[in-house]
Amino acid sequence: QVQLVESGGGLVQPGGSLRLSCAASGFTFSNYAMSWYRQAPGMERELVARITTGGSTKYADSVKGRFTISRDNAKNTVYLQMNSLKPEDTAVYYCNAERAAYYANYWGQGTQVTVSS
């Protein structure tokens, strides 16, 4: 049974930091590209950051220089370190696992991040 379980969300003041974690199970984690998406109220879900099986990363322009995605294949976990948070970062953050060649795509349940004073 595939599971992606996000944690680490919460309420933080502008300029603060949070670290999101996504623990994966039920599939071979190291074979999957992992991504973080977010969805704000009334907005479409958007890609925040992605890390390939080889460790290459890609970021949305809005988070470059502030967010860092990383993965630990030994722990089957992907992380998103978020620094210098802004109110516009407020959203539900979702973890995604993808193995395009096998048409495999999995989603977590999401974790709320709220940036507010």
N, C-alpha and C positions, 0 to 999 in steps of 0.2 A: 504494500500500500504506500503510494507516494505521499509524502508530507513535506511541506515547507512551513516552518513556524517562525514568524518574525517576533522580535522582542526589542526593547530599548527605546520605544517611543515615549512621548510624554510632553509636558509643558515646559518650555524653556524661554528665557528672556532673549530679546534681540541681542546679537553678539555672542550668545552662548554656544555650547557644543552638545551634541548627542552622538552616541554610537549605536547604530542599529545592527542587529545580528539576525541571521536567517539560518536556522538549523535544518538540514535536509536529511531525508531518509527515504528508503524504498526504491532508490535508483543509484546508479554508479555516478556519484557526484563529479568525479574528476573528468568525466566525459562530456559534461554539460557546460555551455556558456551560462554565466549567471548575471542577472541584471537586477537593478532596483528601478521601479517605476513609481510615480506618484500621481495622485488625483485629488485636486482641490474641488470644493463644492461648485457645481455648475460648469466644470471644466472637463476636457477629455484627459484620459490617462496619458501621461508622457514619460518617455525614457529619461531617467536621471543619470544612470551610470551602468556600464557593462564591462564585464571582465571575461575574456575568453579562456579556453582550457589551457592555453599557453601563457596566460597572464597579461595579455595586452588589454589595455583599458580605453574606454571612450566615455566622454562626459557631455552632458548638455551644456551649452554655452553659459547658461544661467548659474551653473554650480562650479564651473572650472576654477581651480585655485582655492576652493573652499571645501569641497567634498572629496573623499578618497575611498574608492572601492578596493577591497582586498578579499582574498579567499584563502582558506586553510583546508586543503584536501584531506589532511589527516583527521580533521574534526568535522568534515562535511558541512562546513559553515562558510557563509559569505558575510562580509561586514560592509557597513557604510559609515565612515567617520564624517560627521558633518560639523564644520566649524563656521564661525562668523555667521550664524543663522540669522535670517531675515524674516519678517512677517510673511513675505510672499513664499517662503518655504513651507508654510502651513499646508498640510495635506495628509491624506492617508498614503503611506508608503507600502508598496507591495514588492515582494521578492518573486523573481521569475527564473525558471530553469528552462533552457532550450537546447535541443539537439536537432538542428534543422534537418540533417540528412535522414533522420528517423521520424520526422514530423512529430517530435515529442516536445511538448510545451506545458509546463506546470506553473501554477500560481499559488502563493500563500494567501492567507486571509487578510493580511494588511495590519499595519500598526499606525496609530494616529500620532502625528507630530504637530504640535501647536507652538508657534513662536509669537509670544505676546508679552507685553509688559503689564 
